Amino acid sequence: MQDHCNKQKPNVVLIHSFPTNTIIIKGLLEYLEQFYHVYAIDLPGFVPGSEPISEVSLERYADATQELIDALGITDYWMAGLSFGFLVANICSHDKRCFGTVSVVPYINKNYLIKNEWLYFLLEKSFALICKFKWYEKAYRSIWLRKALLTETHEDRVDEILATVSACTFFETALLLFKLDKEPDLNHKPYIFFVTEEDSTIKMDKLETLLARIENKQVVKITCSHHPDEITKQYFDSHVNRQEHERVVNFMLDYQAQTQVKDDYVLDLNESMQDYNSSGTATG
């Protein structure tokens, strides 16, 4: 494997986790920019001024992401997703311009969660009622929601979430994830997983079983929390082994180079066949 790290950076289109956005994960973006050309995308409704989508689904989020990729003119890229963002990135990765998928502490579906079953049931039913009767704004300002968020992250982060993510987007997306029980539709392209060794959110035994079914993959063990209190470049520098990360970058660049050679060969072959057919038609 060639060492490309001081010469090139892969293009990565990054989708944030739930319920965050590029404002909240700014420190992570600063860390990732050491290794990649990062195109960080905010999904609709996750930042101020962004109109929520009318019907929340993974497919609609993927459509919105693809429209942004097209508008930015990004070609030859890897899709990447943080937690829930992996599900959207995985759908987008089927595009022929995409080399593969990078997943950081992936969320797969509700069956992979470490959870209090009774509390989970209660929250799912509560969020279903909020969405049915569109009580978004009132519920968003409630004390019980703030307390629920505080069990996962600190007060400053909660304030950022409530100030930047739209109430409708928050509850509709949360309900989508609460109800989700299907496995993602994986493809033949490479998958790169950054997984935390002691994840307090995801059942690692189930995730390991899923990873074992994927042949073309790279796995990097990290020590980050699934919901880190600190989102800074310094935090990720100290919780992700740099040599391991550079190994993955080299893998990505090698794969890109091999794919480009194959594409060039197919293009040359097609052109040769066209020339041959044209020649045969002219002389026949």
Beta strands, then each sheet from edge to edge (+ up, - down):
strand 1: 11-15
strand 2: 37-41
strand 3: 77-82
strand 4: 98-104
strand 5: 191-196
strand 6: 217-222
sheet 1: 2+ 1+ 3+ 4+ 5+ 6+
end
